[in-house]
Amino acid sequence: MFICQPIMAKNYDEIAKILSSGLDNKIDIVEIRLDTLADFNVSKLSLISTKLKEANIRLILTLRTKKEGGAIDLDVSNYEKYIRQIIDKIDTDYIDIQRKACTNDSRVRMLADFAKQKGKKVIISEHNFAKTQTEDKIYKSFLHINYLGADISKIAQMAASEQDVYSMIDATRRAAKEVGGIIGISMGEVGVATRTDAEEIGSVIAYNVAQGSMAHLSKGTGQIDILSE
């Protein structure tokens, strides 16, 4: 299992400052949330990618729209345009494709195929901030996301009870045994176990609490400092 440090910053100077201050040596991956940045700058992102590679740290680039709980409102054509630019021009290890932002699965598959042609690994994410589905529905969603071309299938759903958390854990374990490459997260305070015990339940990446001046946008999702647990 890998540990990922999300960064939600307003600008590239802030990202550089966070990275130069030193990451915990347990961190394997850095996720840059592009939706919180003031602009999209290929050269600056490429420089960040180079520095991370020199430190043997992998990079995830994520452009999360408001439909998936992000900071930017993009229609499907603009979302697709930006994702294609990221895939084509930046040497990132992973591209996180937001399923709802694509509006239909044919676009998801098209972007996933394009990323793989360019040598990128694909995370396909799906968020539900309203509720947790049944174990069987979550499990089937994991398998379907894998079918769409995900190297890693990520589902995060808001949990209101321990039963919701058990549904996510059991679905994650089932899917991990069948297809591998799974991340299952129960959002909210009750879902902490899916973050602290990520490896035990079958998730391949555990996300630490976000850093950066825009990290407050994640408030309520249940992020914690897993490095201190």
C-alpha positions in Angstrom: 0.0 0.0 0.0 1.1 3.6 -0.8 0.6 6.7 1.4 -0.5 9.8 -0.5 -0.1 13.4 0.6 -2.7 15.6 -1.1 -1.8 19.3 -1.7 -4.6 21.8 -2.1 -2.8 25.1 -2.8 -3.8 28.5 -4.4 -0.6 28.8 -6.5 2.6 27.0 -7.5 4.8 29.0 -5.1 2.7 27.5 -2.2 3.2 24.0 -3.6 7.0 24.6 -3.9 7.1 25.8 -0.3 5.3 22.7 1.0 7.6 20.4 -0.9 10.7 22.3 0.1 9.8 22.1 3.8 10.1 18.4 3.5 7.6 15.6 3.3 7.3 12.8 5.9 9.5 9.9 4.8 6.5 7.6 4.8 5.0 9.5 1.9 5.1 7.6 -1.4 2.8 9.7 -3.6 1.9 13.4 -3.8 -1.5 14.4 -5.2 -1.8 17.9 -6.6 -5.3 19.2 -6.7 -5.4 21.3 -9.8 -8.9 22.6 -9.2 -7.7 24.8 -6.3 -5.0 26.5 -8.3 -5.5 29.9 -9.8 -4.2 28.9 -13.2 -3.1 25.9 -15.3 0.6 26.1 -16.0 2.2 23.2 -17.8 5.8 24.3 -17.3 5.4 24.8 -13.5 3.6 21.4 -13.1 6.4 19.8 -15.2 9.0 21.2 -12.8 7.1 19.8 -9.8 6.9 16.4 -11.5 10.7 16.4 -12.2 11.5 17.3 -8.6 9.2 14.6 -7.2 10.8 12.0 -9.5 14.2 13.0 -8.3 13.0 12.3 -4.8 11.5 9.0 -5.9 7.9 10.2 -5.1 5.1 9.4 -7.5 2.6 12.1 -8.6 -1.2 12.1 -9.0 -2.8 15.0 -10.8 -6.5 15.5 -10.0 -8.9 18.0 -11.4 -12.0 17.6 -9.2 -15.1 19.4 -10.4 -17.9 20.6 -8.1 -19.9 17.5 -9.1 -17.3 15.4 -7.3 -16.8 17.8 -4.4 -14.1 19.9 -6.0 -13.4 23.6 -6.3 -14.0 24.3 -10.0 -17.2 24.2 -12.1 -16.4 22.9 -15.6 -18.8 21.6 -18.3 -17.9 18.2 -19.8 -16.1 19.7 -22.9 -13.8 21.9 -20.8 -13.1 19.1 -18.3 -12.2 16.7 -21.1 -10.0 19.4 -22.7 -8.0 20.0 -19.5 -7.6 16.3 -18.8 -6.3 15.7 -22.3 -3.8 18.5 -21.9 -2.6 17.1 -18.5 -2.2 13.6 -19.9 -0.5 14.8 -23.1 1.9 17.4 -21.7 2.8 16.5 -18.1 4.9 13.6 -16.9 2.6 12.4 -14.1 2.5 8.9 -12.8 -1.3 8.9 -12.3 -4.2 10.8 -13.7 -7.3 10.9 -11.6 -10.4 10.9 -13.9 -13.6 12.0 -12.2 -16.5 9.8 -13.4 -19.3 12.2 -12.8 -17.5 15.1 -14.5 -17.4 13.0 -17.7 -21.3 12.7 -17.6 -21.2 9.3 -19.4 -19.0 6.2 -19.3 -17.9 6.3 -23.0 -16.0 9.6 -22.2 -14.5 8.0 -19.1 -13.2 5.0 -21.2 -12.0 7.3 -23.9 -9.9 9.4 -21.5 -8.6 6.3 -19.7 -7.5 4.8 -23.1 -5.8 8.0 -24.0 -3.9 8.1 -20.7 -2.7 4.6 -21.1 -1.5 5.3 -24.6 0.6 8.1 -23.1 2.0 5.8 -20.4 0.0 7.1 -17.5 -1.8 5.0 -14.9 -5.4 5.7 -14.4 -7.4 6.3 -11.2 -11.2 6.6 -11.9 -12.9 8.3 -8.9 -16.6 8.4 -7.9 -17.9 10.3 -4.9 -21.3 10.3 -3.2 -21.7 13.0 -0.6 -25.3 12.1 0.1 -25.2 8.5 1.3 -23.6 5.1 1.3 -25.0 2.6 -1.0 -25.5 -1.1 -0.2 -22.4 -3.4 -0.1 -23.5 -5.1 -3.3 -24.0 -1.8 -5.2 -20.6 -0.5 -4.2 -19.0 -3.8 -5.1 -20.6 -3.7 -8.6 -19.5 -0.1 -9.0 -15.9 -1.1 -8.3 -16.1 -3.8 -10.9 -17.7 -1.5 -13.5 -15.1 1.3 -12.9 -12.4 -1.3 -13.4 -14.1 -2.4 -16.6 -14.0 1.3 -17.8 -10.2 1.1 -17.8 -9.1 2.0 -14.3 -5.8 0.8 -12.9 -7.2 1.9 -9.6 -10.9 2.2 -8.9 -11.7 4.7 -6.2 -15.1 5.1 -4.5 -15.8 7.5 -1.6 -19.2 7.7 0.0 -20.5 9.7 3.0 -21.2 7.4 5.9 -23.9 8.1 8.5 -23.5 4.9 10.6 -21.2 2.0 11.4 -23.3 -0.1 9.1 -22.4 2.2 6.2 -18.7 1.8 7.0 -19.1 -2.0 7.1 -20.8 -1.9 3.7 -17.8 0.0 2.2 -15.2 -2.2 3.9 -16.9 -5.4 2.8 -17.3 -4.2 -0.8 -13.7 -3.0 -0.9 -12.4 -6.4 0.3 -14.6 -8.3 -2.2 -13.5 -6.1 -5.1 -9.8 -6.1 -4.1 -9.8 -9.9 -4.2 -11.4 -10.0 -7.6 -9.7 -7.2 -9.5 -7.2 -5.5 -7.2 -6.4 -1.8 -7.5 -9.1 -0.6 -5.2 -9.6 2.4 -2.9 -12.7 2.4 -0.7 -13.3 5.4 1.6 -16.2 6.1 4.0 -16.3 9.9 4.4 -17.3 11.6 7.6 -16.0 11.1 11.2 -17.6 7.6 11.5 -15.5 6.4 8.5 -12.0 6.9 10.0 -11.3 3.2 9.9 -11.3 3.1 6.1 -8.4 5.6 6.2 -6.3 4.3 9.2 -6.8 0.6 8.2 -6.8 1.1 4.5 -4.3 -1.7 3.7 -6.2 -4.1 5.9 -9.5 -3.6 4.0 -7.8 -3.9 0.6 -7.2 -0.3 -0.5 -4.0 0.3 -2.4 -3.6 4.0 -1.4 -4.2 5.7 1.9 -4.7 9.5 1.8 -3.3 11.7 4.5 -4.9 14.9 5.6 -4.5 17.6 2.9 -2.0 20.4 3.2 -2.3 23.9 1.7 -4.3 27.0 2.1 -7.3 25.5 0.3 -7.4 22.3 2.4 -10.4 23.6 4.3 -12.5 22.6 1.3 -12.0 19.0 2.4 -13.6 19.7 5.8 -16.3 17.2 6.6 -14.9 14.4 4.5 -13.2 12.8 7.5 -9.6 13.3 6.5 -7.1 12.7 9.3 -3.4 12.7 9.9 -2.8 9.0 9.3 0.9 9.4 9.8 0.4 10.0 13.5 -2.0 7.1 14.0 
